[in-house]
Amino acid sequence: MSIVLLLIILALFLLPAFLQMRTQRKRLNEIRQVQESLRPGDRVVTSAGLYAIVRDRTENTVDLEIADGVVTTFELIAIVRKVEPATGQPTPVTGGESAPADQPARTEPSEAQQPENLEQPENLEQQLRPEAPRTSAPEHADEDWEGSPDNRRG
């Protein structure tokens, strides 16, 4: 009877661990398949949550474009998933030209939005860095001082 009870207790501890390992191994295999199938132009997400476009791939590294003209090199294991292009969303069009599929359309700011045309309050510097009122030390501070006489204010 005690052997059956021991086996049941052992199964209660080992079964969840086994199932978790199996799930984790399956997820790891899926990530490896994604990493092996990467091609230039694919949109991906890194383990740090960075969205980027694959520009080049070697055996162990991948070059990712994180902004226009900004290409960085990552270890291949940093790629955790591909991002599928959204469907059913309208594509913004500017000037009758459509943006390439892997790049969002850009719009020029209107004249009112240009930095030199935005209204700036005259006291912006004071609003950003208000001065704290300066207070002087109380008159009786030296009387209560118990430190070294060399450190007293005179």
C-alpha positions as CSV (number, residue, x, y, z in Angstrom):
1,M,0.0,0.0,0.0
2,S,2.8,2.4,0.8
3,I,4.5,1.8,-2.6
4,V,1.3,2.7,-4.4
5,L,0.9,5.9,-2.4
6,L,4.6,6.8,-3.1
7,L,4.0,6.2,-6.8
8,I,0.9,8.4,-6.8
9,I,2.7,11.2,-5.0
10,L,5.7,10.9,-7.4
11,A,3.3,11.1,-10.4
12,L,1.6,14.2,-9.0
13,F,5.0,16.0,-8.9
14,L,6.5,14.6,-12.2
15,L,3.5,14.9,-14.5
16,P,3.2,18.7,-14.4
17,A,6.9,19.0,-14.9
18,F,6.8,16.7,-17.8
19,L,3.9,18.5,-19.4
20,Q,5.6,21.9,-19.0
21,M,8.9,20.6,-20.5
22,R,6.9,19.2,-23.5
23,T,5.1,22.6,-24.0
24,Q,8.3,24.5,-23.7
25,R,10.1,22.2,-26.2
26,K,7.3,22.7,-28.7
27,R,7.5,26.5,-28.4
28,L,11.3,26.4,-28.8
29,N,10.9,24.4,-32.0
30,E,8.4,26.9,-33.3
31,I,10.9,29.7,-32.6
32,R,13.7,27.8,-34.4
33,Q,11.5,27.3,-37.4
34,V,10.8,31.0,-37.5
35,Q,14.5,31.9,-37.2
36,E,15.4,29.5,-40.0
37,S,12.8,30.8,-42.3
38,L,13.8,34.5,-42.1
39,R,14.2,36.2,-45.4
40,P,15.0,39.9,-46.2
41,G,11.8,42.0,-46.0
42,D,10.2,39.9,-43.2
43,R,8.8,42.0,-40.3
44,V,9.9,40.5,-36.9
45,V,9.9,41.1,-33.2
46,T,13.0,40.5,-31.1
47,S,13.1,39.1,-27.6
48,A,13.4,42.7,-26.3
49,G,10.1,43.6,-28.0
50,L,11.8,45.6,-30.9
51,Y,9.8,45.6,-34.2
52,A,12.1,45.6,-37.2
53,I,12.5,44.5,-40.8
54,V,15.0,41.9,-41.8
55,R,17.6,43.3,-44.3
56,D,20.2,40.5,-44.3
57,R,20.9,37.1,-42.6
58,T,23.9,35.0,-41.9
59,E,24.3,31.7,-40.1
60,N,24.2,33.3,-36.6
61,T,23.3,36.9,-37.1
62,V,20.5,39.0,-38.7
63,D,20.7,42.6,-39.8
64,L,17.5,44.5,-38.8
65,E,16.3,47.8,-40.0
66,I,14.7,49.5,-36.9
67,A,14.2,52.9,-38.6
68,D,14.7,54.4,-42.0
69,G,18.4,53.9,-42.8
70,V,19.2,52.5,-39.3
71,V,20.4,48.9,-39.5
72,T,21.6,47.0,-36.5
73,T,23.0,43.4,-36.1
74,F,21.3,41.0,-33.7
75,E,22.0,37.4,-32.8
76,L,19.6,35.1,-34.7
77,I,18.3,33.7,-31.4
78,A,17.0,37.2,-30.5
79,I,14.2,36.8,-33.1
80,V,11.1,35.4,-31.4
81,R,8.4,35.8,-34.0
82,K,7.4,37.2,-37.4
83,V,4.8,39.9,-37.7
84,E,2.2,39.3,-40.4
85,P,1.1,42.3,-42.3
86,A,-2.3,43.6,-41.2
87,T,-5.1,42.9,-43.6
88,G,-8.2,44.9,-44.1
89,Q,-6.7,48.2,-43.0
90,P,-6.7,51.2,-45.3
91,T,-3.3,52.1,-46.7
92,P,-2.6,55.8,-46.3
93,V,-1.9,57.5,-49.7
94,T,-0.2,60.8,-50.1
95,G,0.1,62.7,-53.4
96,G,-1.5,59.9,-55.4
97,E,1.5,57.6,-54.7
98,S,1.1,54.5,-52.6
99,A,3.8,53.5,-50.0
100,P,5.7,50.3,-50.5
101,A,4.2,47.3,-48.6
102,D,7.1,47.2,-46.1
103,Q,7.2,50.9,-45.3
104,P,4.4,53.1,-43.9
105,A,3.2,56.1,-45.8
106,R,4.6,59.4,-44.7
107,T,2.8,62.7,-44.6
108,E,4.3,66.1,-44.4
109,P,3.3,68.3,-41.5
110,S,1.1,71.2,-42.4
111,E,2.4,74.8,-42.2
112,A,0.7,75.3,-38.8
113,Q,2.5,72.3,-37.4
114,Q,6.0,73.4,-38.4
115,P,8.1,74.0,-35.2
116,E,8.7,77.7,-36.0
117,N,4.9,78.3,-36.4
118,L,3.9,76.7,-33.0
119,E,3.1,79.2,-30.3
120,Q,5.6,79.1,-27.4
121,P,4.7,80.8,-24.1
122,E,7.2,83.5,-23.2
123,N,7.8,82.1,-19.8
124,L,8.4,78.5,-20.9
125,E,11.7,78.3,-19.2
126,Q,10.2,79.3,-15.9
127,Q,7.4,76.8,-16.3
128,L,9.7,74.0,-17.0
129,R,12.2,74.8,-14.2
130,P,10.4,76.7,-11.4
131,E,12.8,77.9,-8.7
132,A,12.2,76.5,-5.3
133,P,12.0,79.2,-2.6
134,R,15.3,79.5,-0.8
135,T,15.0,79.3,2.9
136,S,17.8,80.1,5.3
137,A,18.8,77.9,8.2
138,P,17.1,78.6,11.5
139,E,18.9,80.9,13.8
140,H,19.2,78.3,16.5
141,A,20.8,75.7,14.2
142,D,24.3,76.3,15.6
143,E,23.1,75.9,19.2
144,D,21.7,72.4,18.5
145,W,24.8,71.3,16.5
146,E,26.5,68.4,18.1
147,G,29.1,67.8,15.4
148,S,32.7,68.8,15.1
149,P,33.4,72.6,15.6
150,D,35.3,72.5,12.3
151,N,32.1,71.8,10.4
152,R,30.0,74.5,12.0
153,R,28.9,77.4,9.8
154,G,30.2,80.6,11.1
